[in-house]
Amino acid sequence: MTDLAAAGTVMDSGEEISAWETIRRGAEISPELREGFWGTLALALLGTGGRVVVPIAVQQTLDRGLKGPHGVDVGFVVVMAAIAAAAMVLTGVASYLMTARLFTSAERGLATLRIKAFRHVHDLPLLTQNTERRGALVSRVTSDVDQVSQFLVFGGIIGIVSVGQVIVATLIMLVYSWQLTIVVWICFAPLFASLRYFQQRLSDSYAVVRRMVGSMLAAVSEPVVGAVVVRTHAIEGRTQARIDEAIAEYQAASTRAQGLTAFSFSLGGVSAGLANALVLVIGIWLGQGHLWAGHLTSGEVLAFAFLVTLFVSPVQMGTQVLTDAQNAIAGWRRVIGILDTPADLDDPGPGGVQLPHGPVSIEFDHVDFAYPGGPPVLRDVNERIEAGTRIAVVGETGSGKTTFAKILTRLMDPTSGRVRLAGHELRDISFTSLRRRVVLVPQEGFLFDSTLYANAIYGDLAASADDVRAAVTELGLADWLDGLPLGLETRVGQRGESLSAGERQLVALIRAHLADPDLLVLDEATSAVDPALEMRIGRALELLMSGRTSVTIAHRLSTAENADEVIVFDRGEVVQRGPHAALLAQGGVYGRLYDSWTAQQSV
Amino acid sequence: MSSLSASASTSGGDPGRATLRDGFAVLGVAVRREPWIFTVSTLGSVLFGALTVADAWVLGWSTNHVVLPAFHHGSTRAGLVLAVIGLFVGVALLRAVGIVARRLGAGVMQYRLQATYRREVTAQYLRLPMAWHQRHPTGQLLSNANADVEAAWAPIAPLPMAVGTVAMMVIAVVQMLVTDLRMAAVGLMVFPLVTLATLTYQHFSSPLFTRIQALRAELSEVAHESFDGAMVVKTLGRETEETERFAEKAVALRDLGIKVGRIRAFFDPMLEAIPSLGVLGVLGVGVWEIRHGLASPGAVVTIAYLLTIVAFPIRSIGWLLGEFPRSVVGFRRVSRVLDEPVETTYGQARLSDGPGGAGLDVSGLAFSYVAGQRLLADLSFTVEPGRTVAIVGETASGKSTLTTLLTRLVDPDAGVVRVDGTDLRDLAPGELAGQVALVPQSAFLFDDTVRDNVALGADVPDEDVWAALRTAQADGFVAALPHGLDSQLGERGTTLSGGQRQRLSLARALVRRPRLLILDDATSAVDPEVESRILAGMRSAANGSTMVLIAYRKATIGLADEVLFLDGGRIADRGSHAELLDRNPAYARLVNAYEHVEVAHD
């Protein structure tokens, strides 16, 4: 735990992906979105057709059925009413099927996206200590995905219907007068042309909005996750101020985006007004034969004016959808951004090498490691550890011990050089096999908010309560477990915080023991338990690990004294190696560490 | 707020109707909170509605005065042509103003309400005691402040439009009634039918939305916890199991979403068809009336037209009502946090902030997490000002719990903790933190710079920050960071190791020069050499402050003037380290564990 992870992994924000690219990638990640898309589209067109027929039938009835040359034309009214009713039934059925299908594919697709993104977060390296911005990461698999799903199911329906309606309205307008149709389209041309500009501005402002959601969530998580610090330092005021700032920034960003949305939406109405006016005026000219041959009647001009309204409302709804789309796409991008962040550890998968059972030998061959852009943390490490040996790794803060452990367990890959376990290249071993045979117990034993039992069997999901109790006893922890009133059914609380730090470490050890690994790596795994218990566990582990390989990183040199061999790190290099007694005789770095240790013990 | 929860619980019967009533109650809260913006956006909406009707009037006027005469006479006056264009564009521009006012107004109102409630919820988080926080999962609390607040105010977006629609409907209804009672009666059937359909929709969808909202929170909880434990997940190769755990919630959410979709798919076309049916009904009656000379064709046109005008916007009321279930559930979840009584009470007493350490007096302290299972029982001790005391005890003997009692993160079941003779419960808010600092076992760092993480907003000169970092042996690595004190920590900044985090957390306490400093095994992740330098630095920098150390390491214990040996929930022994080693075999066994091995080996 002593390496300075300078750069770490920066999460891809996804903001540089274009809207179409986002949708394309989105559909690629969630193939469900494409399934049956054409069918849904066909239904949408069908529904749209029906939706346009009803008002036209009504208009025709009013125009010709009621005010016909011979008064009311009942036959015509009945025919029109029948057509309208049939269209309504058709629309109803088509729109039921379309909506249901759209919901199904959107929800299925987004569940897939969510799950893939969640999984990918776990495949990312070195996330472990970034507790501060976890809220932002959570928002990507929760609220960002919700945003997309809200859009796809509501915006998607309206969007498809609108486009269909614009097409159908245009076709019908063309039947009446192609000239006036062109006039209408020209009136809307500035709107369509400005869409691009507005979409870009909206896209930018919604990207800001989504980012602000992330930082707001992070700020909101401070009084929750950092509750102890906030209280003990009485910085409620400052914390609230930081939250208020994040909230205000989010509010300002949203309001700005909303202003832009409202303005761009209002433009459609202006185009519509212009279109209405010009249709009448030019319609008159056309009718009077001023332009081309006059063939329009007043009735046709008025009918056309009515058609314009059928054209306008879907255009407005469509622009609205495009606007919402920007917000959704901003969210979508952020989720895709997770998936686009390379998981720099590649699992060779089921085709990879399966580690054979039995003790594991370790080989480090010219291993170097540095964080991106950082100074070297490990330099030319060449070590061979025989199967079945107990190794202690010691060194000062920042000497590279933890990095060594992380590379050994493939939590990170070396910058250069090779690591072999039991003769197999570490990179070729399938993760499933690796994680079952090789177990690292980190310093902070994280527990899930469940029972002690559920946490213990995290190491072996098939373990029964008796297995767990046996493991506890083997580790010499039966007294401790008996002291818990609810035993294995004890709830450990969030992050295990109902237990003490030492107890959390005990659970982590029980887990590791149940996992029954061939190579056990302990990184300061008992730093928070009392010395007597630590020694007891140490002795128990010694027995349990006999015949297996173990690597123990420890500040307390008592561990080193019991190991078969000690490897001493200093400034990223292995400077000494050998049994405790031999190293002590050599002096050097180990001698200095040992002196400091005994000086502390002699108090 | 409480009235809302009350009405929800007493309504029993029809959940749809209860949701409707509660939904309106939430809207009432919103309007009371933001009356002005609501007024502006509603006026905008009414303007929009009025101009929609005006549009029809302009079309009628143009038809009668321009189009028909033009076709009749074959000529048009330029002035009239300009009037047509002017009228249409003028109405359109005014309508645009209405739209902007309505939509921007709705947005401003919605975001202001969200911001207000987020502030209130987080303020409540800051007020509520630790015990409450321990009872509630992080994911749930985050969900309350985010998704639930959002859900609560979701109906604000369609609200102004719905109100404008109601205004338009009233105009339309009056006009219909004036035009022809019989046709109006048929046309007006549309309204109860739409209402009925909407209520039925609510009846079926409301429980689903409740479940969805809860599932969202559960999903967020799983994600939060799983990312928190990423290291364990990775080291034990449990990614697949974790993904399954998350997928279980995601799939449940998906299935509910699909179910909601089916219900919506059924009701949407119905809501759309009802107005059209109304128009057909009006036509039927209209034809009959015209044939019997009871109405003119014009009357039929007017009524049919009015119905078409309100047909589309009427759905905005459906949208508004459609948001109700989600909104009511969200509001209820938020209210549950806001209505939580804040149990911690404060007094008025202040501590003297003179030089020197604070005196600590603990008497008869008892505490238990599980009723009947006492962790601490009748614990009493005093620490004279300026003294350093080490508390030593086995793993899980209650040491950390004791630190939370000393800093009043929790209140004891019985007994009193006094600082300088004052019961902690009598101290004014913030008073204790000004004098007493706790460095907890696991360090929490803010997503902020190093300086701000140490100073925590206090006005501290850089020299003091560096001095504190030096004592905590953190100056070296901080100076090596790319931007020194201004280096950003957190997601987009530097990641620190456990030991480095502990040292920053220690510097945070030291910079405040507390009169009582409590270290809860706060250097466990620091290696012995660095730790001994820290301890040596603290010994000289402590300038008279009182220290309580929770420790296992003998070097740490050695720093203490006195050792309290905690065993069985009470102080089993106290004295100097040497004395205890001498006379207390249990103590010796505990702290000398490392040496025994040495002896065994040598």
Contacts between the chains, C-beta under 8 A, distances in Angstrom:
chain1	res1	chain2	res2	distance
A	1	B	497	4.6
A	1	B	498	3.7
A	1	B	499	5.8
A	1	B	525	5.5
A	2	B	497	5.0
A	2	B	498	7.8
A	2	B	499	5.4
A	2	B	500	7.7
A	2	B	527	7.1
A	3	B	497	5.8
A	4	B	477	6.4
A	4	B	480	7.6
A	4	B	494	7.6
A	4	B	496	7.2
A	4	B	497	6.6
A	4	B	500	7.2
A	5	B	494	7.6
A	5	B	495	4.0
A	5	B	496	7.7
A	5	B	497	7.3
A	6	B	482	8.0
A	6	B	494	6.4
A	6	B	495	7.9
A	8	B	494	7.6
A	8	B	495	4.5
A	10	B	492	6.9
A	11	B	491	7.1
A	47	B	269	8.0
A	51	B	272	7.8
A	54	B	276	5.0
A	55	B	308	6.7
A	58	B	276	7.9
A	58	B	279	5.5
A	58	B	280	7.8
A	58	B	283	7.1
A	58	B	304	6.3
A	58	B	308	7.0
A	61	B	283	5.8
A	62	B	283	7.9
A	62	B	297	7.8
A	62	B	300	6.9
A	62	B	301	5.1
A	62	B	304	6.0
A	65	B	283	8.0
A	65	B	287	7.6
A	66	B	286	7.1
A	66	B	287	7.3
A	66	B	290	6.6
A	66	B	297	4.1
A	66	B	300	5.8
A	66	B	301	7.2
A	67	B	297	5.1
A	71	B	290	7.4
A	72	B	287	5.7
A	72	B	290	4.9
A	72	B	291	5.8
A	72	B	297	7.5
A	74	B	287	6.2
A	74	B	291	7.4
A	77	B	283	6.4
A	77	B	287	5.2
A	81	B	280	5.5
A	81	B	283	6.4
A	81	B	284	7.1
A	84	B	276	7.0
A	84	B	280	6.0
A	85	B	280	6.7
A	88	B	273	5.2
A	88	B	276	5.7
A	88	B	277	7.3
A	91	B	269	6.4
A	91	B	272	7.5
A	91	B	273	7.5
A	92	B	269	3.9
A	92	B	270	7.2
A	92	B	272	7.9
A	92	B	273	5.8
A	93	B	269	7.9
A	95	B	265	7.3
A	95	B	268	6.4
A	95	B	269	4.4
A	95	B	272	7.5
A	96	B	265	4.7
A	96	B	266	6.1
A	96	B	268	7.9
A	96	B	269	5.7
A	97	B	265	7.5
A	98	B	265	7.6
A	99	B	261	6.4
A	99	B	264	6.0
A	99	B	265	3.4
A	99	B	268	5.9
A	100	B	261	5.8
A	100	B	262	5.2
A	100	B	265	4.1
A	102	B	261	7.3
A	103	B	257	6.6
A	103	B	258	5.6
A	103	B	260	7.2
A	103	B	261	2.3
A	103	B	262	7.1
A	103	B	264	7.1
A	103	B	265	6.9
A	104	B	258	5.1
A	104	B	261	6.5
A	106	B	257	7.9
A	107	B	254	4.5
A	107	B	255	7.8
A	107	B	257	3.9
A	107	B	258	5.0
A	107	B	261	6.8
A	108	B	254	6.2
A	108	B	258	7.6
A	110	B	254	7.3
A	111	B	247	7.8
A	111	B	250	4.8
A	111	B	251	5.9
A	111	B	253	7.0
A	111	B	254	3.8
A	114	B	246	7.8
A	114	B	250	4.9
A	115	B	243	6.3
A	115	B	246	6.5
A	115	B	247	4.8
A	115	B	250	5.4
A	118	B	223	6.5
A	118	B	226	7.6
A	118	B	242	7.9
A	118	B	243	6.0
A	118	B	246	4.8
A	118	B	247	7.8
A	118	B	250	7.7
A	119	B	239	6.5
A	119	B	243	4.5
A	121	B	227	6.2
A	121	B	230	7.5
A	122	B	226	7.4
A	122	B	230	6.3
A	122	B	233	5.7
A	122	B	234	6.8
A	122	B	239	4.3
A	122	B	242	6.2
A	122	B	243	7.1
A	123	B	239	6.7
A	126	B	495	7.1
A	127	B	227	7.0
A	127	B	230	4.8
A	128	B	230	5.5
A	128	B	231	4.0
A	128	B	234	7.7
A	129	B	495	5.0
A	129	B	496	6.9
A	129	B	497	7.4
A	129	B	498	7.6
A	129	B	501	7.8
A	130	B	490	7.0
A	130	B	491	5.6
A	130	B	495	6.0
A	131	B	228	7.0
A	131	B	444	7.5
A	131	B	445	7.8
A	132	B	445	6.0
A	132	B	446	6.6
A	132	B	447	4.1
A	132	B	489	6.6
A	132	B	490	3.7
A	132	B	491	6.3
A	133	B	447	5.6
A	133	B	490	5.2
A	133	B	491	3.0
A	133	B	492	7.4
A	134	B	224	6.6
A	134	B	227	5.3
A	134	B	228	6.4
A	135	B	142	6.2
A	135	B	224	7.8
A	136	B	491	6.2
A	137	B	223	8.0
A	137	B	227	5.7
A	137	B	491	7.8
A	138	B	139	7.3
A	138	B	142	7.2
A	138	B	220	6.0
A	138	B	223	4.7
A	138	B	224	5.1
A	138	B	227	6.4
A	139	B	146	7.7
A	141	B	219	8.0
A	141	B	223	5.2
A	141	B	246	7.8
A	142	B	147	7.4
A	142	B	216	6.8
A	142	B	219	6.0
A	142	B	220	4.7
A	142	B	223	6.2
A	143	B	146	6.5
A	143	B	147	6.3
A	146	B	147	7.5
A	146	B	216	7.0
A	149	B	257	6.8
A	153	B	257	7.5
A	153	B	261	6.4
A	157	B	268	8.0
A	213	B	146	7.8
A	216	B	118	7.6
A	216	B	146	7.6
A	217	B	142	6.4
A	217	B	146	6.0
A	218	B	447	5.6
A	218	B	490	7.9
A	218	B	491	7.6
A	220	B	118	7.0
A	220	B	122	5.7
A	220	B	142	6.2
A	220	B	145	4.6
A	220	B	146	6.6
A	221	B	138	7.2
A	221	B	142	5.8
A	222	B	446	6.4
A	222	B	447	7.9
A	223	B	122	5.8
A	223	B	125	4.3
A	223	B	126	4.9
A	224	B	125	6.0
A	224	B	133	6.9
A	224	B	138	5.4
A	224	B	141	4.7
A	224	B	142	6.4
A	225	B	138	6.1
A	225	B	444	6.7
A	226	B	444	4.3
A	226	B	446	6.8
A	227	B	125	7.8
A	227	B	130	6.2
A	227	B	133	4.7
A	228	B	130	7.0
A	228	B	409	6.5
A	228	B	438	7.7
A	228	B	440	5.5
A	228	B	444	6.9
A	229	B	440	7.5
A	229	B	444	4.9
A	229	B	505	7.9
A	229	B	508	7.9
A	230	B	126	6.5
A	231	B	130	6.5
A	231	B	407	7.7
A	231	B	409	5.8
A	231	B	433	7.5
A	232	B	407	5.2
A	232	B	409	6.9
A	232	B	433	6.2
A	232	B	436	7.8
A	232	B	437	6.8
A	232	B	438	4.3
A	232	B	440	7.5
A	233	B	433	5.5
A	233	B	437	7.1
A	233	B	456	5.6
A	233	B	508	7.2
A	233	B	512	7.4
A	234	B	429	7.6
A	234	B	430	4.3
A	234	B	432	7.4
A	234	B	433	3.0
A	234	B	434	6.8
A	235	B	433	7.9
A	235	B	456	4.9
A	235	B	457	6.1
A	236	B	126	4.4
A	236	B	127	7.7
A	236	B	430	8.0
A	237	B	457	7.9
A	238	B	456	6.3
A	238	B	457	3.7
A	239	B	126	6.3
A	240	B	119	7.7
A	240	B	122	6.7
A	240	B	123	5.9
A	240	B	126	6.0
A	241	B	457	7.7
A	243	B	118	7.7
A	243	B	119	7.2
A	243	B	122	4.8
A	244	B	119	5.9
A	247	B	115	4.9
A	247	B	118	5.0
A	247	B	119	6.0
A	247	B	122	8.0
A	248	B	115	6.7
A	250	B	115	7.5
A	251	B	111	4.7
A	251	B	112	7.0
A	251	B	114	7.1
A	251	B	115	4.4
A	254	B	107	7.1
A	254	B	111	4.8
A	255	B	104	8.0
A	255	B	107	6.1
A	255	B	108	5.8
A	255	B	111	5.4
A	258	B	103	6.9
A	258	B	104	6.1
A	258	B	107	3.1
A	258	B	108	7.3
A	258	B	111	7.3
A	259	B	104	5.4
A	259	B	107	7.4
A	261	B	103	6.8
A	261	B	107	7.6
A	262	B	99	6.5
A	262	B	100	4.7
A	262	B	102	7.9
A	262	B	103	3.7
A	262	B	104	4.5
A	262	B	107	7.0
A	263	B	100	6.1
A	265	B	99	6.1
A	265	B	103	6.5
A	266	B	95	7.8
A	266	B	96	3.7
A	266	B	97	7.7
A	266	B	99	4.3
A	266	B	100	5.2
A	267	B	96	7.3
A	269	B	92	5.2
A	269	B	95	5.0
A	269	B	96	5.0
A	269	B	99	6.3
A	270	B	89	7.2
A	270	B	92	4.8
A	270	B	93	6.2
A	270	B	96	5.5
A	272	B	92	6.3
A	273	B	55	7.9
A	273	B	88	4.5
A	273	B	89	4.9
A	273	B	90	7.9
A	273	B	91	6.1
A	273	B	92	2.4
A	273	B	93	7.3
A	273	B	95	7.5
A	274	B	85	7.8
A	274	B	88	7.0
A	274	B	89	5.9
A	274	B	92	7.0
A	276	B	55	7.7
A	276	B	58	7.9
A	276	B	59	7.0
A	276	B	88	4.9
A	276	B	92	8.0
A	277	B	84	5.4
A	277	B	85	4.3
A	277	B	87	7.6
A	277	B	88	3.6
A	277	B	89	6.3
A	278	B	85	7.4
A	280	B	62	5.5
A	280	B	66	6.8
A	280	B	67	5.8
A	280	B	84	5.7
A	281	B	81	5.3
A	281	B	84	6.0
A	281	B	85	6.6
A	283	B	67	7.4
A	284	B	66	7.2
A	284	B	67	6.2
A	284	B	70	4.5
A	284	B	71	7.2
A	284	B	76	5.7
A	284	B	81	7.8
A	287	B	70	7.3
A	287	B	71	5.6
A	288	B	70	6.9
A	288	B	71	7.7
A	288	B	74	5.8
A	288	B	75	7.5
A	288	B	76	7.6
A	297	B	71	7.3
A	298	B	67	5.7
A	298	B	68	5.8
A	298	B	70	7.9
A	298	B	71	4.1
A	301	B	67	6.1
A	301	B	71	7.9
A	302	B	63	6.1
A	302	B	67	6.8
A	305	B	59	6.2
A	313	B	312	7.0
A	396	B	527	6.1
A	396	B	529	6.2
A	396	B	530	7.7
A	397	B	499	6.0
A	397	B	526	7.0
A	397	B	527	5.0
A	397	B	529	7.7
A	397	B	530	5.4
A	398	B	477	7.6
A	402	B	497	7.2
A	409	B	235	6.6
A	411	B	234	6.2
A	411	B	235	7.1
A	431	B	237	6.0
A	432	B	237	6.6
A	434	B	237	7.1
A	435	B	235	7.4
A	435	B	236	6.2
A	435	B	237	2.2
A	435	B	238	7.9
A	436	B	237	6.5
A	439	B	235	6.5
A	439	B	236	6.6
A	440	B	235	4.3
A	441	B	235	7.4
A	442	B	231	5.4
A	442	B	232	7.4
A	442	B	235	6.5
A	443	B	498	5.8
A	443	B	525	6.2
A	444	B	231	7.3
A	444	B	442	6.9
A	444	B	498	6.8
A	445	B	232	7.6
A	446	B	228	6.5
A	446	B	229	4.0
A	446	B	231	6.4
A	446	B	232	4.6
A	447	B	229	7.7
A	448	B	225	5.9
A	448	B	229	6.2
A	449	B	137	6.2
A	449	B	225	6.2
A	458	B	232	7.1
A	458	B	236	6.0
A	458	B	238	6.4
A	459	B	236	6.1
A	461	B	241	7.0
A	480	B	395	7.3
A	480	B	396	6.7
A	483	B	396	7.3
A	485	B	370	5.7
A	485	B	372	7.9
A	485	B	373	4.7
A	486	B	370	7.5
A	493	B	134	6.3
A	494	B	134	7.2
A	494	B	137	5.8
A	494	B	138	6.2
A	494	B	225	7.5
A	495	B	225	7.6
A	495	B	228	6.1
A	495	B	229	7.6
A	497	B	134	6.8
A	498	B	134	7.3
A	498	B	369	6.6
A	499	B	396	7.4
A	500	B	395	6.5
A	500	B	396	5.3
A	500	B	399	7.6
A	500	B	400	5.2
A	500	B	441	8.0
A	501	B	400	7.3
A	501	B	441	4.6
A	501	B	442	6.7
A	501	B	521	6.9
A	501	B	524	7.4
A	502	B	395	3.7
A	502	B	396	6.5
A	503	B	395	6.3
A	503	B	396	5.2
A	506	B	395	7.3
A	508	B	232	7.4
A	511	B	232	8.0
A	511	B	236	6.9
A	515	B	236	6.4
A	524	B	525	6.9
A	527	B	524	4.9
A	527	B	525	6.5
A	528	B	395	7.6
A	528	B	441	6.9
A	528	B	521	6.3
A	528	B	524	5.3
A	529	B	395	4.6
A	529	B	552	7.9
A	530	B	393	7.4
A	530	B	394	5.0
A	530	B	395	4.9
A	530	B	552	5.2
A	530	B	590	5.7
A	530	B	593	7.7
A	531	B	552	5.4
A	531	B	553	8.0
A	531	B	590	6.3
A	531	B	591	6.0
A	531	B	592	7.6
A	531	B	593	3.7
A	531	B	594	5.7
A	532	B	394	7.2
A	532	B	589	5.6
A	532	B	590	4.7
A	532	B	593	4.2
A	533	B	394	6.8
A	533	B	395	5.3
A	533	B	593	8.0
A	534	B	593	6.7
A	535	B	593	4.3
A	535	B	594	6.7
A	535	B	596	7.1
A	535	B	597	6.1
A	555	B	526	7.9
A	555	B	527	4.6
A	555	B	528	5.6
A	556	B	528	7.6
A	556	B	594	6.5
A	558	B	594	4.2
A	558	B	597	5.4
A	558	B	598	7.1
A	561	B	597	6.6
A	561	B	598	6.7
A	561	B	601	5.9
A	562	B	597	6.8
A	562	B	601	7.5
A	593	B	528	7.8
A	593	B	529	7.1
A	596	B	528	5.5
A	596	B	529	4.7
A	596	B	532	6.6
A	597	B	528	5.5
A	599	B	532	7.3
A	599	B	555	7.7
A	600	B	528	5.5
A	600	B	531	7.9
A	600	B	532	6.2
A	600	B	553	6.4
A	600	B	554	5.9
A	600	B	555	3.6
A	600	B	558	7.8
A	601	B	554	5.6
A	601	B	555	7.9
A	601	B	594	6.1
A	601	B	595	6.2
A	602	B	554	8.0
A	603	B	554	4.6
A	603	B	555	5.8
A	603	B	557	6.9
A	603	B	558	3.3
A	603	B	577	6.9
